[in-house]
Amino acid sequence: MKTNEPSWDDLRILLAVHRDQSFVAAGKTLGVAASAVARRIEAMERSLGRVLVRRGNDGTRLDPDALRLVALAEELELGLASLARDGRAAQVSGTVRVSLSEAFVRPMVLLLARLRGAHPALDIELISEARVVDLARREADIGIRIVRSASAAIVSKLLGRASTGLFASREYVERRLPGAKLPREVAAQHDWVGLDASLERLPQEQWLRDYGAKRFTFRSNSALAIEQAVQAGMGIAVLGVVQASSLSDLVRLEIDPAPPPVEVFLAFHRDARRTPRIRVVAREIEADARRQLR
């Protein structure tokens, strides 16, 4: 009996379009023409009765409904890969070095703990530092970045965008911000916590200056130090909404407009895709991030 449920071949094509962000690149990955990829996507859309892929000048973007299919495809992909192995857990073994900033440490440790439960022979080294390690020189196997790598040797995949907001300690709000509202016209009267000069070109830092922030009582290249400075009442800062929700005694301020979201990228050396342990860890990080980021 004919059904409108997508086959594994359909899901595999949708997954390639999602990862490569264009029909041309997905076709190269799959070894088929871009026109064939487009036809299969269009056939899926007709069968399901909804748009899955939006085309634009800057590539393709998947609708939220399509992202649920991508998550299913990733689960099937990992399952098929497991069947293809001889069943020995030791096949996914060895050490994988993951580099990221402090802001991503908490959720990453939880994810990697779950992953290691599935692969007991896998060992993890987590490198948390402000310096961006050189993946091209193999200082790490996988990087979580907030800027896209310019190196031709590095694959950079946009995982999503993390929403941000302005946060202050409850004590600071009670003392200086009744109602937790911060209009642009009074921003210059307040104390601010921000990133240091090495990161001042990030969109969030530029937004702060445009909003009127002038007096920075504390700057750092450490996400942990910025969190603690805000909690200690030293000033107001842009923080990730998910990041700040896990911190006690912080208040999100009412502002308009909101700060820009933070783009999050998964980065790894092109040759690393041939290494099973790195490929498995990278795919799990990607799948988890796409469930949490928009």
C-alpha positions as CSV (number, residue, x, y, z in Angstrom):
1,M,0.0,0.0,0.0
2,K,1.3,3.4,-0.9
3,T,2.0,5.8,1.9
4,N,3.2,9.4,2.1
5,E,5.8,8.6,4.7
6,P,9.3,9.5,3.6
7,S,11.7,6.7,2.9
8,W,15.3,6.5,4.2
9,D,16.5,7.6,0.8
10,D,14.3,10.7,1.1
11,L,15.5,11.4,4.6
12,R,19.1,11.0,3.6
13,I,18.7,13.6,0.9
14,L,17.0,16.0,3.3
15,L,19.8,15.5,5.9
16,A,22.4,16.3,3.3
17,V,20.6,19.5,2.3
18,H,20.4,20.5,5.9
19,R,24.1,19.8,6.6
20,D,25.4,21.4,3.4
21,Q,22.9,24.2,3.2
22,S,22.6,24.0,-0.6
23,F,21.3,21.6,-3.3
24,V,24.7,21.8,-5.1
25,A,26.8,20.9,-2.1
26,A,24.3,18.2,-1.0
27,G,24.5,16.7,-4.5
28,K,28.3,16.6,-4.3
29,T,28.1,14.8,-0.9
30,L,25.6,12.3,-2.2
31,G,27.2,11.9,-5.7
32,V,24.2,13.0,-7.6
33,A,23.2,16.2,-9.6
34,A,21.8,19.2,-7.8
35,S,18.7,18.9,-10.0
36,A,18.1,15.4,-8.7
37,V,18.3,16.6,-5.1
38,A,15.8,19.4,-5.9
39,R,13.4,16.9,-7.5
40,R,13.5,14.6,-4.5
41,I,12.9,17.4,-2.1
42,E,10.0,18.7,-4.2
43,A,8.5,15.2,-4.4
44,M,8.7,14.9,-0.6
45,E,7.0,18.3,-0.2
46,R,4.2,17.2,-2.5
47,S,3.8,13.9,-0.7
48,L,3.7,15.5,2.8
49,G,1.7,18.5,1.7
50,R,4.0,21.2,3.2
51,V,7.1,23.1,2.4
52,L,10.3,21.6,3.9
53,V,13.1,23.7,2.4
54,R,13.2,27.4,1.8
55,R,15.5,28.6,-1.0
56,G,17.4,31.9,-0.8
57,N,20.3,33.7,-2.3
58,D,22.5,32.6,0.6
59,G,21.5,28.9,0.3
60,T,18.8,26.8,1.8
61,R,17.0,26.8,5.2
62,L,14.8,24.1,6.6
63,D,11.4,24.8,8.1
64,P,10.7,23.6,11.7
65,D,8.7,20.6,10.5
66,A,11.7,19.6,8.4
67,L,14.0,19.8,11.3
68,R,12.0,17.1,13.1
69,L,12.5,14.9,10.0
70,V,16.2,15.7,10.2
71,A,16.4,14.5,13.8
72,L,14.7,11.2,12.7
73,A,17.2,10.9,9.8
74,E,20.2,11.4,12.2
75,E,18.8,8.7,14.5
76,L,18.4,6.3,11.6
77,E,21.9,7.2,10.3
78,L,23.5,6.4,13.6
79,G,21.4,3.2,13.9
80,L,22.4,2.0,10.5
81,A,26.1,2.8,11.2
82,S,25.8,0.7,14.4
83,L,24.4,-2.3,12.4
84,A,27.2,-2.0,9.9
85,R,29.8,-2.4,12.6
86,D,30.5,-5.9,13.9
87,G,28.8,-5.0,17.2
88,R,32.0,-4.4,19.2
89,A,31.7,-1.2,21.3
90,A,35.5,-0.9,21.0
91,Q,35.1,0.2,17.4
92,V,34.1,3.6,18.6
93,S,37.0,4.1,20.8
94,G,39.9,6.4,21.6
95,T,40.1,10.0,22.7
96,V,38.2,12.9,21.2
97,R,39.2,16.5,22.1
98,V,36.4,19.0,22.1
99,S,37.2,22.7,22.3
100,L,34.6,25.3,23.4
101,S,34.2,28.5,25.5
102,E,33.1,28.3,29.1
103,A,29.5,29.4,28.2
104,F,28.9,25.9,26.6
105,V,30.6,23.8,29.2
106,R,27.5,22.8,31.3
107,P,25.3,21.4,28.5
108,M,28.3,19.9,26.7
109,V,29.4,17.9,29.7
110,L,25.9,16.4,30.1
111,L,25.7,15.5,26.5
112,L,29.2,13.9,26.4
113,A,28.4,11.9,29.5
114,R,25.3,10.4,27.8
115,L,27.4,9.7,24.6
116,R,30.1,7.9,26.6
117,G,27.4,5.8,28.2
118,A,26.6,4.5,24.7
119,H,30.3,4.0,23.8
120,P,32.3,3.0,27.0
121,A,35.6,2.8,25.0
122,L,35.3,6.5,24.1
123,D,37.4,9.0,26.1
124,I,36.7,12.7,26.1
125,E,39.0,15.7,26.6
126,L,37.2,19.0,27.0
127,I,39.2,22.1,26.4
128,S,37.6,25.2,27.8
129,E,39.5,28.4,27.1
130,A,39.0,31.8,25.6
131,R,41.7,31.2,23.0
132,V,40.4,29.6,19.8
133,V,42.5,26.5,19.3
134,D,43.8,25.7,15.9
135,L,41.7,22.8,14.5
136,A,43.8,22.9,11.3
137,R,46.8,22.0,13.3
138,R,44.8,19.3,15.2
139,E,45.0,21.1,18.6
140,A,41.5,19.7,19.0
141,D,39.2,17.4,17.0
142,I,36.0,19.3,17.3
143,G,35.3,23.0,18.1
144,I,32.1,24.8,19.2
145,R,32.5,28.4,17.9
146,I,30.5,31.6,17.8
147,V,32.3,32.7,14.5
148,R,32.6,30.7,11.3
149,S,36.2,29.5,10.5
150,A,37.8,31.1,7.5
151,S,40.2,28.1,7.0
152,A,39.5,26.0,3.9
153,A,40.7,22.9,5.9
154,I,37.9,23.3,8.4
155,V,34.2,22.4,8.0
156,S,32.0,24.9,9.8
157,K,28.3,24.0,10.3
158,L,25.8,26.5,11.7
159,L,24.1,24.7,14.5
160,G,21.6,27.4,15.3
161,R,21.2,30.8,17.0
162,A,21.0,31.2,20.8
163,S,18.7,33.9,22.1
164,T,20.2,36.5,24.3
165,G,19.0,39.2,26.7
166,L,20.1,41.8,29.2
167,F,20.5,40.4,32.8
168,A,21.4,41.9,36.1
169,S,21.5,40.6,39.7
170,R,18.3,40.9,41.7
171,E,20.2,43.2,44.1
172,Y,21.2,45.5,41.3
173,V,17.6,45.6,40.0
174,E,16.1,46.4,43.4
175,R,18.7,49.1,43.9
176,R,18.8,50.8,40.5
177,L,16.2,49.4,38.2
178,P,12.7,49.4,39.7
179,G,10.4,47.4,37.5
180,A,13.4,45.7,35.7
181,K,13.0,48.0,32.7
182,L,15.9,49.6,31.0
183,P,15.0,52.2,28.3
184,R,17.8,53.1,25.9
185,E,17.8,56.8,27.0
186,V,19.0,55.8,30.5
187,A,21.5,53.1,29.5
188,A,24.5,55.5,29.9
189,Q,23.7,55.9,33.6
190,H,24.2,52.3,34.4
191,D,27.2,50.0,35.1
192,W,28.0,47.3,32.5
193,V,29.8,44.0,32.3
194,G,31.2,43.1,28.9
195,L,33.8,41.2,26.8
196,D,37.3,42.5,26.6
197,A,38.9,44.3,23.6
198,S,39.8,41.0,21.8
199,L,36.0,40.3,21.3
200,E,34.6,43.8,21.0
201,R,33.7,43.3,17.3
202,L,31.1,40.6,18.2
203,P,27.5,41.7,17.3
204,Q,26.4,41.6,20.9
205,E,29.2,44.0,22.0
206,Q,28.4,46.4,19.1
207,W,24.7,46.2,20.1
208,L,25.6,47.2,23.7
209,R,27.4,50.3,22.5
210,D,24.6,51.2,20.1
211,Y,22.1,50.8,23.0
212,G,24.0,53.3,25.0
213,A,26.3,51.4,27.3
214,K,29.3,53.5,28.2
215,R,30.6,52.7,31.7
216,F,32.0,49.2,31.8
217,T,33.0,48.3,35.4
218,F,34.2,44.9,34.4
219,R,35.5,43.3,31.2
220,S,36.8,39.8,30.6
221,N,37.3,37.2,27.8
222,S,35.9,34.6,30.3
223,A,32.2,33.7,30.2
224,L,32.4,32.3,33.7
225,A,34.0,35.6,35.0
226,I,31.3,37.6,33.3
227,E,28.5,35.4,34.8
228,Q,30.0,35.8,38.3
229,A,30.5,39.6,37.9
230,V,26.8,40.0,37.0
231,Q,25.8,37.8,39.9
232,A,28.0,39.9,42.2
233,G,26.0,43.0,41.2
234,M,28.9,44.7,39.2
235,G,26.6,45.6,36.3
236,I,24.4,44.5,33.4
237,A,25.5,42.1,30.7
238,V,24.3,40.4,27.6
239,L,23.9,36.7,28.4
240,G,22.4,33.7,26.6
241,V,18.9,33.1,27.8
242,V,19.5,29.4,28.4
243,Q,22.8,30.1,30.0
244,A,21.3,32.7,32.4
245,S,18.3,30.6,33.3
246,S,20.6,28.2,35.1
247,L,22.1,30.9,37.3
248,S,20.5,32.0,40.5
249,D,19.4,35.5,41.4
250,L,19.5,36.9,37.9
251,V,16.7,39.1,36.4
252,R,16.1,39.5,32.7
253,L,15.5,43.2,31.9
254,E,12.7,44.5,29.7
255,I,14.2,46.2,26.7
256,D,13.4,46.9,23.1
257,P,14.9,45.8,20.8
258,A,16.5,42.6,22.1
259,P,20.2,41.9,21.6
260,P,21.1,39.9,18.5
261,P,21.3,36.1,19.0
262,V,24.6,34.3,19.1
263,E,25.4,32.1,16.1
264,V,26.8,28.7,17.1
265,F,29.0,26.7,14.8
266,L,30.3,23.1,14.9
267,A,33.8,23.0,13.4
268,F,36.2,20.1,12.6
269,H,38.9,19.3,10.2
270,R,37.7,17.9,6.8
271,D,39.8,14.8,7.2
272,A,38.2,14.1,10.6
273,R,35.0,12.8,8.9
274,R,36.8,9.6,8.1
275,T,37.5,8.9,11.8
276,P,34.6,7.0,13.4
277,R,35.0,8.3,16.9
278,I,35.1,12.0,15.8
279,R,32.2,11.5,13.3
280,V,30.0,10.0,16.0
281,V,30.7,12.7,18.6
282,A,30.3,15.5,16.0
283,R,26.9,14.1,14.9
284,E,25.7,13.7,18.4
285,I,26.7,17.3,19.2
286,E,25.0,18.5,16.1
287,A,21.7,16.6,16.7
288,D,21.5,17.8,20.3
289,A,22.3,21.5,19.4
290,R,19.6,21.5,16.7
291,R,17.0,20.4,19.2
292,Q,17.9,23.3,21.6
293,L,18.8,26.1,19.2
294,R,16.4,27.8,16.8
